[in-house]
Amino acid sequence: MGFLEEEILFYKKAILEYYFDNVKLYGIKESVSEIKAFIGLSNNQVEMLFVHPNYYRQSLGTQLMHFALNRMH
């Protein structure tokens, strides 16, 4: 296996099997099938925030953080 490949596979599996089931996901889409960015919230905490590399530097992460702050007060 390549550099960090085992670790990446472990975390990918953990994210898909555990984390997505335990957070409320909110996102920004380009189209029905293309997600630009998403945030996962649980118990008044931001558990994850991902922005697709094609959409870096467009303030999407900032928009999602503002959404989370307003939603969680």
N, CA, C and O atoms as a Tripos MOL2 file, in Angstrom:
@<TRIPOS>MOLECULE
protein
  292   291    73     0     0
PROTEIN
NO_CHARGES

@<TRIPOS>ATOM
      1 N           0.8420   -1.1820    0.0000 N.3       1 MET1
      2 CA          0.0000    0.0000    0.0000 C.3       1 MET1
      3 C           0.8840    1.2410    0.0000 C.2       1 MET1
      4 O           2.0230    1.2240    0.4660 O.2       1 MET1
      5 N           0.3140    2.3230   -0.5430 N.am      2 GLY2
      6 CA          1.0370    3.5770   -0.6310 C.3       2 GLY2
      7 C           1.0150    4.3520    0.6670 C.2       2 GLY2
      8 O           0.4450    3.9190    1.6680 O.2       2 GLY2
      9 N           1.6390    5.4870    0.6240 N.am      3 PHE3
     10 CA          1.7510    6.3780    1.7660 C.3       3 PHE3
     11 C           0.3720    6.7260    2.3360 C.2       3 PHE3
     12 O          -0.4690    7.3010    1.6440 O.2       3 PHE3
     13 N           0.1540    6.3740    3.5920 N.am      4 LEU4
     14 CA         -1.0810    6.6450    4.3310 C.3       4 LEU4
     15 C          -2.3290    5.9710    3.7620 C.2       4 LEU4
     16 O          -3.4440    6.2570    4.1980 O.2       4 LEU4
     17 N          -2.1490    5.0900    2.8030 N.am      5 GLU5
     18 CA         -3.3140    4.4770    2.1660 C.3       5 GLU5
     19 C          -4.1660    3.6940    3.1610 C.2       5 GLU5
     20 O          -5.3940    3.7730    3.1110 O.2       5 GLU5
     21 N          -3.5400    2.9430    4.0600 N.am      6 GLU6
     22 CA         -4.3080    2.1890    5.0600 C.3       6 GLU6
     23 C          -5.1010    3.1250    5.9610 C.2       6 GLU6
     24 O          -6.2680    2.8690    6.2560 O.2       6 GLU6
     25 N          -4.4640    4.2180    6.4000 N.am      7 GLU7
     26 CA         -5.1370    5.1730    7.2650 C.3       7 GLU7
     27 C          -6.3110    5.8290    6.5460 C.2       7 GLU7
     28 O          -7.3840    5.9980    7.1250 O.2       7 GLU7
     29 N          -6.1060    6.1920    5.3040 N.am      8 ILE8
     30 CA         -7.1720    6.8230    4.5250 C.3       8 ILE8
     31 C          -8.3490    5.8690    4.3730 C.2       8 ILE8
     32 O          -9.4990    6.2770    4.5360 O.2       8 ILE8
     33 N          -8.0780    4.6140    4.0640 N.am      9 LEU9
     34 CA         -9.1530    3.6270    3.9190 C.3       9 LEU9
     35 C          -9.8910    3.4240    5.2350 C.2       9 LEU9
     36 O         -11.1150    3.2930    5.2470 O.2       9 LEU9
     37 N          -9.1510    3.3980    6.3480 N.am     10 PHE10
     38 CA         -9.7760    3.2390    7.6660 C.3      10 PHE10
     39 C         -10.7380    4.3930    7.9360 C.2      10 PHE10
     40 O         -11.8920    4.1670    8.3000 O.2      10 PHE10
     41 N         -10.2680    5.6240    7.7580 N.am     11 TYR11
     42 CA        -11.1070    6.7780    8.0620 C.3      11 TYR11
     43 C         -12.2620    6.9230    7.0810 C.2      11 TYR11
     44 O         -13.3470    7.3610    7.4630 O.2      11 TYR11
     45 N         -12.0450    6.5660    5.8430 N.am     12 LYS12
     46 CA        -13.1250    6.6150    4.8630 C.3      12 LYS12
     47 C         -14.2470    5.6690    5.2880 C.2      12 LYS12
     48 O         -15.4230    6.0310    5.2460 O.2      12 LYS12
     49 N         -13.8780    4.4700    5.6930 N.am     13 LYS13
     50 CA        -14.8730    3.4940    6.1450 C.3      13 LYS13
     51 C         -15.5780    3.9950    7.4020 C.2      13 LYS13
     52 O         -16.7980    3.8840    7.5160 O.2      13 LYS13
     53 N         -14.8140    4.5430    8.3460 N.am     14 ALA14
     54 CA        -15.4010    5.0500    9.5910 C.3      14 ALA14
     55 C         -16.3640    6.1920    9.3230 C.2      14 ALA14
     56 O         -17.4380    6.2520    9.9220 O.2      14 ALA14
     57 N         -15.9910    7.1000    8.4290 N.am     15 ILE15
     58 CA        -16.8630    8.2310    8.1020 C.3      15 ILE15
     59 C         -18.1630    7.7290    7.4940 C.2      15 ILE15
     60 O         -19.2430    8.1620    7.8950 O.2      15 ILE15
     61 N         -18.0670    6.8250    6.5340 N.am     16 LEU16
     62 CA        -19.2700    6.3300    5.8670 C.3      16 LEU16
     63 C         -20.1510    5.4960    6.7850 C.2      16 LEU16
     64 O         -21.3760    5.5840    6.7110 O.2      16 LEU16
     65 N         -19.5390    4.6820    7.6550 N.am     17 GLU17
     66 CA        -20.3120    3.7660    8.4850 C.3      17 GLU17
     67 C         -20.7820    4.3760    9.7960 C.2      17 GLU17
     68 O         -21.8350    3.9920   10.3050 O.2      17 GLU17
     69 N         -20.0380    5.3040   10.3480 N.am     18 TYR18
     70 CA        -20.3950    5.8140   11.6700 C.3      18 TYR18
     71 C         -20.8100    7.2810   11.6580 C.2      18 TYR18
     72 O         -21.9050    7.6260   12.1010 O.2      18 TYR18
     73 N         -19.9500    8.1240   11.1600 N.am     19 TYR19
     74 CA        -20.1670    9.5530   11.3230 C.3      19 TYR19
     75 C         -21.3870   10.0660   10.5830 C.2      19 TYR19
     76 O         -22.1280   10.8730   11.1440 O.2      19 TYR19
     77 N         -21.6340    9.6440    9.3600 N.am     20 PHE20
     78 CA        -22.7790   10.1510    8.6180 C.3      20 PHE20
     79 C         -24.1010    9.7950    9.2880 C.2      20 PHE20
     80 O         -25.0810   10.5280    9.1540 O.2      20 PHE20
     81 N         -24.1350    8.6810   10.0030 N.am     21 ASP21
     82 CA        -25.3560    8.2920   10.6980 C.3      21 ASP21
     83 C         -25.5900    9.1060   11.9660 C.2      21 ASP21
     84 O         -26.6930    9.0880   12.5130 O.2      21 ASP21
     85 N         -24.5730    9.8170   12.4390 N.am     22 ASN22
     86 CA        -24.6630   10.5120   13.7210 C.3      22 ASN22
     87 C         -24.6070   12.0230   13.6130 C.2      22 ASN22
     88 O         -24.4200   12.7090   14.6180 O.2      22 ASN22
     89 N         -24.7630   12.5410   12.4290 N.am     23 VAL23
     90 CA        -24.7740   13.9880   12.2300 C.3      23 VAL23
     91 C         -25.9340   14.3660   11.3160 C.2      23 VAL23
     92 O         -26.4340   13.5480   10.5440 O.2      23 VAL23
     93 N         -26.3410   15.6030   11.4210 N.am     24 LYS24
     94 CA        -27.2970   16.1590   10.4640 C.3      24 LYS24
     95 C         -26.4620   16.8760    9.4210 C.2      24 LYS24
     96 O         -25.6620   17.7520    9.7480 O.2      24 LYS24
     97 N         -26.6480   16.5060    8.1780 N.am     25 LEU25
     98 CA        -25.8650   17.0730    7.0890 C.3      25 LEU25
     99 C         -26.6320   18.1850    6.3820 C.2      25 LEU25
    100 O         -27.8340   18.0800    6.1370 O.2      25 LEU25
    101 N         -25.9060   19.2490    6.0620 N.am     26 TYR26
    102 CA        -26.4360   20.3720    5.3060 C.3      26 TYR26
    103 C         -25.3970   20.7130    4.2600 C.2      26 TYR26
    104 O         -24.1980   20.6650    4.5350 O.2      26 TYR26
    105 N         -25.8430   21.0560    3.0660 N.am     27 GLY27
    106 CA        -24.8660   21.2970    2.0240 C.3      27 GLY27
    107 C         -25.2580   22.3650    1.0360 C.2      27 GLY27
    108 O         -26.3650   22.9030    1.0520 O.2      27 GLY27
    109 N         -24.3070   22.6480    0.1780 N.am     28 ILE28
    110 CA        -24.4780   23.5760   -0.9310 C.3      28 ILE28
    111 C         -24.2020   22.7750   -2.1930 C.2      28 ILE28
    112 O         -23.1360   22.1780   -2.3430 O.2      28 ILE28
    113 N         -25.1780   22.7700   -3.1020 N.am     29 LYS29
    114 CA        -25.0480   21.9650   -4.3160 C.3      29 LYS29
    115 C         -24.8590   22.8230   -5.5520 C.2      29 LYS29
    116 O         -25.3350   23.9550   -5.6300 O.2      29 LYS29
    117 N         -24.1540   22.2540   -6.5120 N.am     30 GLU30
    118 CA        -24.0360   22.8430   -7.8380 C.3      30 GLU30
    119 C         -25.2220   22.3880   -8.6850 C.2      30 GLU30
    120 O         -25.8000   23.1610   -9.4490 O.2      30 GLU30
    121 N         -25.5630   21.1190   -8.5280 N.am     31 SER31
    122 CA        -26.6830   20.5100   -9.2380 C.3      31 SER31
    123 C         -27.2000   19.3790   -8.3730 C.2      31 SER31
    124 O         -26.7140   19.1650   -7.2630 O.2      31 SER31
    125 N         -28.1710   18.6650   -8.8750 N.am     32 VAL32
    126 CA        -28.7420   17.5530   -8.1090 C.3      32 VAL32
    127 C         -27.6770   16.5270   -7.7440 C.2      32 VAL32
    128 O         -27.7360   15.9240   -6.6730 O.2      32 VAL32
    129 N         -26.7120   16.3290   -8.6240 N.am     33 SER33
    130 CA        -25.7250   15.2730   -8.4030 C.3      33 SER33
    131 C         -24.3460   15.7720   -7.9750 C.2      33 SER33
    132 O         -23.4450   14.9590   -7.7690 O.2      33 SER33
    133 N         -24.1540   17.0860   -7.8340 N.am     34 GLU34
    134 CA        -22.8270   17.5870   -7.4960 C.3      34 GLU34
    135 C         -22.8800   18.4900   -6.2600 C.2      34 GLU34
    136 O         -23.4890   19.5600   -6.2770 O.2      34 GLU34
    137 N         -22.2370   18.0360   -5.2060 N.am     35 ILE35
    138 CA        -22.1780   18.7920   -3.9570 C.3      35 ILE35
    139 C         -20.9180   19.6480   -3.9530 C.2      35 ILE35
    140 O         -19.8170   19.1570   -4.2060 O.2      35 ILE35
    141 N         -21.0940   20.9370   -3.6640 N.am     36 LYS36
    142 CA        -19.9490   21.8440   -3.5630 C.3      36 LYS36
    143 C         -19.2970   21.7430   -2.1830 C.2      36 LYS36
    144 O         -18.0720   21.7150   -2.0640 O.2      36 LYS36
    145 N         -20.1300   21.6890   -1.1470 N.am     37 ALA37
    146 CA        -19.6260   21.6690    0.2300 C.3      37 ALA37
    147 C         -20.7180   21.1490    1.1480 C.2      37 ALA37
    148 O         -21.9030   21.2390    0.8290 O.2      37 ALA37
    149 N         -20.3120   20.5980    2.3000 N.am     38 PHE38
    150 CA        -21.3120   20.2050    3.2850 C.3      38 PHE38
    151 C         -20.7330   20.2870    4.6850 C.2      38 PHE38
    152 O         -19.5190   20.2740    4.8860 O.2      38 PHE38
    153 N         -21.6450   20.3730    5.6460 N.am     39 ILE39
    154 CA        -21.2870   20.4640    7.0490 C.3      39 ILE39
    155 C         -22.1170   19.4380    7.8010 C.2      39 ILE39
    156 O         -23.2800   19.2150    7.4670 O.2      39 ILE39
    157 N         -21.5340   18.8150    8.8080 N.am     40 GLY40
    158 CA        -22.2350   17.8580    9.6540 C.3      40 GLY40
    159 C         -22.3100   18.3940   11.0700 C.2      40 GLY40
    160 O         -21.2850   18.7130   11.6710 O.2      40 GLY40
    161 N         -23.5300   18.4960   11.6130 N.am     41 LEU41
    162 CA        -23.7600   19.0480   12.9440 C.3      41 LEU41
    163 C         -24.3290   17.9860   13.8630 C.2      41 LEU41
    164 O         -25.1450   17.1610   13.4530 O.2      41 LEU41
    165 N         -23.8840   18.0170   15.1220 N.am     42 SER42
    166 CA        -24.3900   17.0850   16.1210 C.3      42 SER42
    167 C         -24.2110   17.7000   17.5010 C.2      42 SER42
    168 O         -23.1270   18.1690   17.8470 O.2      42 SER42
    169 N         -25.2800   17.6940   18.2830 N.am     43 ASN43
    170 CA        -25.2090   18.1850   19.6730 C.3      43 ASN43
    171 C         -24.5670   19.5620   19.7700 C.2      43 ASN43
    172 O         -23.6650   19.7810   20.5790 O.2      43 ASN43
    173 N         -25.0350   20.4770   18.9480 N.am     44 ASN44
    174 CA        -24.5340   21.8490   18.9410 C.3      44 ASN44
    175 C         -23.0450   21.9530   18.6610 C.2      44 ASN44
    176 O         -22.3770   22.8640   19.1520 O.2      44 ASN44
    177 N         -22.5300   21.0310   17.8810 N.am     45 GLN45
    178 CA        -21.1250   21.0600   17.4840 C.3      45 GLN45
    179 C         -21.0090   20.8260   15.9770 C.2      45 GLN45
    180 O         -21.8190   20.1290   15.3670 O.2      45 GLN45
    181 N         -19.9810   21.4280   15.4100 N.am     46 VAL46
    182 CA        -19.6250   21.1240   14.0280 C.3      46 VAL46
    183 C         -18.7330   19.8910   14.0900 C.2      46 VAL46
    184 O         -17.6470   19.9300   14.6680 O.2      46 VAL46
    185 N         -19.1890   18.8130   13.5020 N.am     47 GLU47
    186 CA        -18.4240   17.5670   13.5140 C.3      47 GLU47
    187 C         -17.5910   17.3950   12.2430 C.2      47 GLU47
    188 O         -16.5660   16.7130   12.2530 O.2      47 GLU47
    189 N         -18.0350   18.0140   11.1560 N.am     48 MET48
    190 CA        -17.2840   17.9110    9.9020 C.3      48 MET48
    191 C         -17.6560   19.0740    8.9980 C.2      48 MET48
    192 O         -18.7700   19.5960    9.0420 O.2      48 MET48
    193 N         -16.6970   19.4580    8.1850 N.am     49 LEU49
    194 CA        -16.9020   20.5050    7.1940 C.3      49 LEU49
    195 C         -16.0090   20.1820    6.0100 C.2      49 LEU49
    196 O         -14.7860   20.1300    6.1430 O.2      49 LEU49
    197 N         -16.6160   19.9680    4.8620 N.am     50 PHE50
    198 CA        -15.8680   19.6090    3.6610 C.3      50 PHE50
    199 C         -16.2500   20.5400    2.5190 C.2      50 PHE50
    200 O         -17.4240   20.8510    2.3190 O.2      50 PHE50
    201 N         -15.2490   20.9740    1.7820 N.am     51 VAL51
    202 CA        -15.4570   21.7740    0.5810 C.3      51 VAL51
    203 C         -14.7110   21.0810   -0.5540 C.2      51 VAL51
    204 O         -13.5250   20.7740   -0.4320 O.2      51 VAL51
    205 N         -15.4110   20.8400   -1.6540 N.am     52 HIS52
    206 CA        -14.7830   20.2180   -2.8190 C.3      52 HIS52
    207 C         -13.6800   21.1450   -3.3170 C.2      52 HIS52
    208 O         -13.8800   22.3580   -3.3840 O.2      52 HIS52
    209 N         -12.5190   20.5950   -3.6660 N.am     53 PRO53
    210 CA        -11.4010   21.4350   -4.1220 C.3      53 PRO53
    211 C         -11.7340   22.3690   -5.2820 C.2      53 PRO53
    212 O         -11.1450   23.4450   -5.3890 O.2      53 PRO53
    213 N         -12.6620   21.9830   -6.1450 N.am     54 ASN54
    214 CA        -13.0420   22.8550   -7.2610 C.3      54 ASN54
    215 C         -13.7140   24.1490   -6.7950 C.2      54 ASN54
    216 O         -13.8310   25.1040   -7.5630 O.2      54 ASN54
    217 N         -14.1570   24.1730   -5.5310 N.am     55 TYR55
    218 CA        -14.8970   25.3190   -5.0190 C.3      55 TYR55
    219 C         -14.1880   26.0240   -3.8660 C.2      55 TYR55
    220 O         -14.8060   26.7960   -3.1320 O.2      55 TYR55
    221 N         -12.8930   25.7590   -3.7070 N.am     56 TYR56
    222 CA        -12.1070   26.4640   -2.6900 C.3      56 TYR56
    223 C         -12.1270   27.9590   -2.9810 C.2      56 TYR56
    224 O         -12.2730   28.3860   -4.1260 O.2      56 TYR56
    225 N         -11.9750   28.7400   -1.9200 N.am     57 ARG57
    226 CA        -11.8310   30.1950   -1.9890 C.3      57 ARG57
    227 C         -13.0740   30.8910   -2.5510 C.2      57 ARG57
    228 O         -12.9860   31.9390   -3.1910 O.2      57 ARG57
    229 N         -14.2360   30.2750   -2.2910 N.am     58 GLN58
    230 CA        -15.5050   30.8850   -2.6860 C.3      58 GLN58
    231 C         -16.3760   31.1740   -1.4660 C.2      58 GLN58
    232 O         -17.5620   31.4780   -1.6000 O.2      58 GLN58
    233 N         -15.7890   31.0780   -0.2910 N.am     59 SER59
    234 CA        -16.4700   31.3560    0.9850 C.3      59 SER59
    235 C         -17.5590   30.3490    1.3350 C.2      59 SER59
    236 O         -18.4290   30.6470    2.1520 O.2      59 SER59
    237 N         -17.5270   29.1740    0.7380 N.am     60 LEU60
    238 CA        -18.5590   28.1730    1.0380 C.3      60 LEU60
    239 C         -18.4410   27.6650    2.4710 C.2      60 LEU60
    240 O         -19.4520   27.4840    3.1510 O.2      60 LEU60
    241 N         -17.2220   27.4360    2.9300 N.am     61 GLY61
    242 CA        -17.0210   27.0070    4.3130 C.3      61 GLY61
    243 C         -17.5020   28.0730    5.2860 C.2      61 GLY61
    244 O         -18.1200   27.7610    6.3030 O.2      61 GLY61
    245 N         -17.2210   29.3100    4.9760 N.am     62 THR62
    246 CA        -17.6770   30.4270    5.8130 C.3      62 THR62
    247 C         -19.2000   30.4860    5.8380 C.2      62 THR62
    248 O         -19.7970   30.6870    6.8960 O.2      62 THR62
    249 N         -19.8280   30.3140    4.6840 N.am     63 GLN63
    250 CA        -21.2930   30.3280    4.6200 C.3      63 GLN63
    251 C         -21.8840   29.2110    5.4810 C.2      63 GLN63
    252 O         -22.8640   29.4210    6.1960 O.2      63 GLN63
    253 N         -21.2870   28.0330    5.4060 N.am     64 LEU64
    254 CA        -21.7900   26.9080    6.1920 C.3      64 LEU64
    255 C         -21.5570   27.1210    7.6850 C.2      64 LEU64
    256 O         -22.3920   26.7280    8.4990 O.2      64 LEU64
    257 N         -20.4410   27.7350    8.0540 N.am     65 MET65
    258 CA        -20.1990   28.0270    9.4690 C.3      65 MET65
    259 C         -21.1990   29.0600    9.9830 C.2      65 MET65
    260 O         -21.6920   28.9290   11.1040 O.2      65 MET65
    261 N         -21.5070   30.0800    9.1880 N.am     66 HIS66
    262 CA        -22.5200   31.0520    9.5810 C.3      66 HIS66
    263 C         -23.8820   30.3810    9.7410 C.2      66 HIS66
    264 O         -24.6170   30.6720   10.6850 O.2      66 HIS66
    265 N         -24.2150   29.4750    8.8080 N.am     67 PHE67
    266 CA        -25.4520   28.7070    8.9080 C.3      67 PHE67
    267 C         -25.4910   27.9390   10.2230 C.2      67 PHE67
    268 O         -26.4990   27.9530   10.9310 O.2      67 PHE67
    269 N         -24.3750   27.2630   10.5480 N.am     68 ALA68
    270 CA        -24.3280   26.4610   11.7780 C.3      68 ALA68
    271 C         -24.4930   27.3500   13.0120 C.2      68 ALA68
    272 O         -25.2430   27.0110   13.9280 O.2      68 ALA68
    273 N         -23.7980   28.4750   13.0350 N.am     69 LEU69
    274 CA        -23.9060   29.3810   14.1880 C.3      69 LEU69
    275 C         -25.3280   29.8980   14.3470 C.2      69 LEU69
    276 O         -25.8390   29.9630   15.4650 O.2      69 LEU69
    277 N         -25.9670   30.2620   13.2570 N.am     70 ASN70
    278 CA        -27.3440   30.7420   13.3350 C.3      70 ASN70
    279 C         -28.3050   29.6360   13.7330 C.2      70 ASN70
    280 O         -29.2430   29.8680   14.4960 O.2      70 ASN70
    281 N         -28.0770   28.4410   13.2210 N.am     71 ARG71
    282 CA        -28.9620   27.3150   13.5190 C.3      71 ARG71
    283 C         -28.8130   26.8570   14.9630 C.2      71 ARG71
    284 O         -29.7930   26.4940   15.6120 O.2      71 ARG71
    285 N         -27.5730   26.8770   15.4630 N.am     72 MET72
    286 CA        -27.3140   26.3930   16.8260 C.3      72 MET72
    287 C         -27.3550   27.5140   17.8560 C.2      72 MET72
    288 O         -27.2400   27.2540   19.0540 O.2      72 MET72
    289 N         -27.5160   28.7400   17.4150 N.am     73 HIS73
    290 CA        -27.5530   29.9070   18.3080 C.3      73 HIS73
    291 C         -26.2680   30.0000   19.1010 C.2      73 HIS73
    292 O         -26.1060   30.9150   19.9090 O.2      73 HIS73
@<TRIPOS>BOND
     1     1     2 1
     2     2     3 1
     3     3     4 2
     4     3     5 am
     5     5     6 1
     6     6     7 1
     7     7     8 2
     8     7     9 am
     9     9    10 1
    10    10    11 1
    11    11    12 2
    12    11    13 am
    13    13    14 1
    14    14    15 1
    15    15    16 2
    16    15    17 am
    17    17    18 1
    18    18    19 1
    19    19    20 2
    20    19    21 am
    21    21    22 1
    22    22    23 1
    23    23    24 2
    24    23    25 am
    25    25    26 1
    26    26    27 1
    27    27    28 2
    28    27    29 am
    29    29    30 1
    30    30    31 1
    31    31    32 2
    32    31    33 am
    33    33    34 1
    34    34    35 1
    35    35    36 2
    36    35    37 am
    37    37    38 1
    38    38    39 1
    39    39    40 2
    40    39    41 am
    41    41    42 1
    42    42    43 1
    43    43    44 2
    44    43    45 am
    45    45    46 1
    46    46    47 1
    47    47    48 2
    48    47    49 am
    49    49    50 1
    50    50    51 1
    51    51    52 2
    52    51    53 am
    53    53    54 1
    54    54    55 1
    55    55    56 2
    56    55    57 am
    57    57    58 1
    58    58    59 1
    59    59    60 2
    60    59    61 am
    61    61    62 1
    62    62    63 1
    63    63    64 2
    64    63    65 am
    65    65    66 1
    66    66    67 1
    67    67    68 2
    68    67    69 am
    69    69    70 1
    70    70    71 1
    71    71    72 2
    72    71    73 am
    73    73    74 1
    74    74    75 1
    75    75    76 2
    76    75    77 am
    77    77    78 1
    78    78    79 1
    79    79    80 2
    80    79    81 am
    81    81    82 1
    82    82    83 1
    83    83    84 2
    84    83    85 am
    85    85    86 1
    86    86    87 1
    87    87    88 2
    88    87    89 am
    89    89    90 1
    90    90    91 1
    91    91    92 2
    92    91    93 am
    93    93    94 1
    94    94    95 1
    95    95    96 2
    96    95    97 am
    97    97    98 1
    98    98    99 1
    99    99   100 2
   100    99   101 am
   101   101   102 1
   102   102   103 1
   103   103   104 2
   104   103   105 am
   105   105   106 1
   106   106   107 1
   107   107   108 2
   108   107   109 am
   109   109   110 1
   110   110   111 1
   111   111   112 2
   112   111   113 am
   113   113   114 1
   114   114   115 1
   115   115   116 2
   116   115   117 am
   117   117   118 1
   118   118   119 1
   119   119   120 2
   120   119   121 am
   121   121   122 1
   122   122   123 1
   123   123   124 2
   124   123   125 am
   125   125   126 1
   126   126   127 1
   127   127   128 2
   128   127   129 am
   129   129   130 1
   130   130   131 1
   131   131   132 2
   132   131   133 am
   133   133   134 1
   134   134   135 1
   135   135   136 2
   136   135   137 am
   137   137   138 1
   138   138   139 1
   139   139   140 2
   140   139   141 am
   141   141   142 1
   142   142   143 1
   143   143   144 2
   144   143   145 am
   145   145   146 1
   146   146   147 1
   147   147   148 2
   148   147   149 am
   149   149   150 1
   150   150   151 1
   151   151   152 2
   152   151   153 am
   153   153   154 1
   154   154   155 1
   155   155   156 2
   156   155   157 am
   157   157   158 1
   158   158   159 1
   159   159   160 2
   160   159   161 am
   161   161   162 1
   162   162   163 1
   163   163   164 2
   164   163   165 am
   165   165   166 1
   166   166   167 1
   167   167   168 2
   168   167   169 am
   169   169   170 1
   170   170   171 1
   171   171   172 2
   172   171   173 am
   173   173   174 1
   174   174   175 1
   175   175   176 2
   176   175   177 am
   177   177   178 1
   178   178   179 1
   179   179   180 2
   180   179   181 am
   181   181   182 1
   182   182   183 1
   183   183   184 2
   184   183   185 am
   185   185   186 1
   186   186   187 1
   187   187   188 2
   188   187   189 am
   189   189   190 1
   190   190   191 1
   191   191   192 2
   192   191   193 am
   193   193   194 1
   194   194   195 1
   195   195   196 2
   196   195   197 am
   197   197   198 1
   198   198   199 1
   199   199   200 2
   200   199   201 am
   201   201   202 1
   202   202   203 1
   203   203   204 2
   204   203   205 am
   205   205   206 1
   206   206   207 1
   207   207   208 2
   208   207   209 am
   209   209   210 1
   210   210   211 1
   211   211   212 2
   212   211   213 am
   213   213   214 1
   214   214   215 1
   215   215   216 2
   216   215   217 am
   217   217   218 1
   218   218   219 1
   219   219   220 2
   220   219   221 am
   221   221   222 1
   222   222   223 1
   223   223   224 2
   224   223   225 am
   225   225   226 1
   226   226   227 1
   227   227   228 2
   228   227   229 am
   229   229   230 1
   230   230   231 1
   231   231   232 2
   232   231   233 am
   233   233   234 1
   234   234   235 1
   235   235   236 2
   236   235   237 am
   237   237   238 1
   238   238   239 1
   239   239   240 2
   240   239   241 am
   241   241   242 1
   242   242   243 1
   243   243   244 2
   244   243   245 am
   245   245   246 1
   246   246   247 1
   247   247   248 2
   248   247   249 am
   249   249   250 1
   250   250   251 1
   251   251   252 2
   252   251   253 am
   253   253   254 1
   254   254   255 1
   255   255   256 2
   256   255   257 am
   257   257   258 1
   258   258   259 1
   259   259   260 2
   260   259   261 am
   261   261   262 1
   262   262   263 1
   263   263   264 2
   264   263   265 am
   265   265   266 1
   266   266   267 1
   267   267   268 2
   268   267   269 am
   269   269   270 1
   270   270   271 1
   271   271   272 2
   272   271   273 am
   273   273   274 1
   274   274   275 1
   275   275   276 2
   276   275   277 am
   277   277   278 1
   278   278   279 1
   279   279   280 2
   280   279   281 am
   281   281   282 1
   282   282   283 1
   283   283   284 2
   284   283   285 am
   285   285   286 1
   286   286   287 1
   287   287   288 2
   288   287   289 am
   289   289   290 1
   290   290   291 1
   291   291   292 2
@<TRIPOS>SUBSTRUCTURE
     1 MET1         2 RESIDUE 1 A MET
     2 GLY2         6 RESIDUE 1 A GLY
     3 PHE3        10 RESIDUE 1 A PHE
     4 LEU4        14 RESIDUE 1 A LEU
     5 GLU5        18 RESIDUE 1 A GLU
     6 GLU6        22 RESIDUE 1 A GLU
     7 GLU7        26 RESIDUE 1 A GLU
     8 ILE8        30 RESIDUE 1 A ILE
     9 LEU9        34 RESIDUE 1 A LEU
    10 PHE10       38 RESIDUE 1 A PHE
    11 TYR11       42 RESIDUE 1 A TYR
    12 LYS12       46 RESIDUE 1 A LYS
    13 LYS13       50 RESIDUE 1 A LYS
    14 ALA14       54 RESIDUE 1 A ALA
    15 ILE15       58 RESIDUE 1 A ILE
    16 LEU16       62 RESIDUE 1 A LEU
    17 GLU17       66 RESIDUE 1 A GLU
    18 TYR18       70 RESIDUE 1 A TYR
    19 TYR19       74 RESIDUE 1 A TYR
    20 PHE20       78 RESIDUE 1 A PHE
    21 ASP21       82 RESIDUE 1 A ASP
    22 ASN22       86 RESIDUE 1 A ASN
    23 VAL23       90 RESIDUE 1 A VAL
    24 LYS24       94 RESIDUE 1 A LYS
    25 LEU25       98 RESIDUE 1 A LEU
    26 TYR26      102 RESIDUE 1 A TYR
    27 GLY27      106 RESIDUE 1 A GLY
    28 ILE28      110 RESIDUE 1 A ILE
    29 LYS29      114 RESIDUE 1 A LYS
    30 GLU30      118 RESIDUE 1 A GLU
    31 SER31      122 RESIDUE 1 A SER
    32 VAL32      126 RESIDUE 1 A VAL
    33 SER33      130 RESIDUE 1 A SER
    34 GLU34      134 RESIDUE 1 A GLU
    35 ILE35      138 RESIDUE 1 A ILE
    36 LYS36      142 RESIDUE 1 A LYS
    37 ALA37      146 RESIDUE 1 A ALA
    38 PHE38      150 RESIDUE 1 A PHE
    39 ILE39      154 RESIDUE 1 A ILE
    40 GLY40      158 RESIDUE 1 A GLY
    41 LEU41      162 RESIDUE 1 A LEU
    42 SER42      166 RESIDUE 1 A SER
    43 ASN43      170 RESIDUE 1 A ASN
    44 ASN44      174 RESIDUE 1 A ASN
    45 GLN45      178 RESIDUE 1 A GLN
    46 VAL46      182 RESIDUE 1 A VAL
    47 GLU47      186 RESIDUE 1 A GLU
    48 MET48      190 RESIDUE 1 A MET
    49 LEU49      194 RESIDUE 1 A LEU
    50 PHE50      198 RESIDUE 1 A PHE
    51 VAL51      202 RESIDUE 1 A VAL
    52 HIS52      206 RESIDUE 1 A HIS
    53 PRO53      210 RESIDUE 1 A PRO
    54 ASN54      214 RESIDUE 1 A ASN
    55 TYR55      218 RESIDUE 1 A TYR
    56 TYR56      222 RESIDUE 1 A TYR
    57 ARG57      226 RESIDUE 1 A ARG
    58 GLN58      230 RESIDUE 1 A GLN
    59 SER59      234 RESIDUE 1 A SER
    60 LEU60      238 RESIDUE 1 A LEU
    61 GLY61      242 RESIDUE 1 A GLY
    62 THR62      246 RESIDUE 1 A THR
    63 GLN63      250 RESIDUE 1 A GLN
    64 LEU64      254 RESIDUE 1 A LEU
    65 MET65      258 RESIDUE 1 A MET
    66 HIS66      262 RESIDUE 1 A HIS
    67 PHE67      266 RESIDUE 1 A PHE
    68 ALA68      270 RESIDUE 1 A ALA
    69 LEU69      274 RESIDUE 1 A LEU
    70 ASN70      278 RESIDUE 1 A ASN
    71 ARG71      282 RESIDUE 1 A ARG
    72 MET72      286 RESIDUE 1 A MET
    73 HIS73      290 RESIDUE 1 A HIS
